[in-house]
Amino acid sequence: MLELKGTLLNIIEKSKYKKDNIEVDTKAKLQILVETSRANGAKIKELHTISIPDSKVINYKDKLGKEVSIEVGILSKEKVNFYGV
């Protein structure tokens, strides 16, 4: 697994939506602002929205605005998308 570190900006609680008249649950998500360095030394900030298991939301409730670390996996090689584990 990989570890992503950054500032926790927001927690998006799980919710429900309807698809073909079937109610579907979404996962909770964390929005983390990550600073990375480019090859030329320039620093950029990227916002990552990461879905996490419902049982782990409680671990982040008191960390808004603080630096956090989260274990993640990668969903895609072309544009990196993470999910929490």
N, C-alpha and C positions, 0 to 999 in steps of 0.2 A: 504494500500500500504506500501511497504518497501522503505527505503532510502539507497542507496549505496553511500559511500564516498570513494574517491581515487584521484589519480593524472591522469588528462586527458593527454594521450600520443598521441592520433591520432584521427582525424575525417575522416571517410571514406564516401565520398559523394555518393549519390544514383547513380545508374547506370541502364543499361538495358542489358538483355541477351535474346537469342532466345531459346525457348523450343517448339519443334514440329511446327516450322515455325511461332510461335506466339511470339511477342515481350513482354517481361515481365519486369516490373520495380522492382528494389530492393529498400529497405529502406536505409536511411543513418544510419551509425553506429558510436558509440563512443568506443574507446578503453581506458579502465580505469584500472590503476594498483592499486590494493587494498592490504593493509597489514592487515593480520589477525594473531591472536595468537592461538596456539594449546594448548591443555590441559596441556602439560608439560611446557608451557611458551615460547616455541620457536616461533619466528615470521616468517611468510612466506609471500611472495608476489605472488599474482595471477593476471593474466591479463584477464579481462572480455571484450568481444566485445558485445555491447548492441545496438540493433536496436532502433531507435527513430523516432517519427513522423517528417516529413519534416519541419513542422512549427517550430520545436524546435531547429533545427540545428543552427540557428542564435544566440541562447542563449549561445552557447559554442565556437563560432569562436575566441573570444579573450581570451580564458582560457586554451590554450595549455600549458602544463607544470605546471599548477596550480591545487590545490585541488578543486574538484567539488563535489556536491551532486546531485543525480538524483533519482527521484521516479521510482521504478521498480516493476514489477510483476515477479512471478516465472513460468517458463514453464514446468519444470520437477522436480520430487522429487529425482531421482537417481543421476544425475549430475546437480547441480544447474545451470540453464541458466536463464538469466534475459532479460527482454525487457523494454524499456523506455516507460513511460506514460506521 
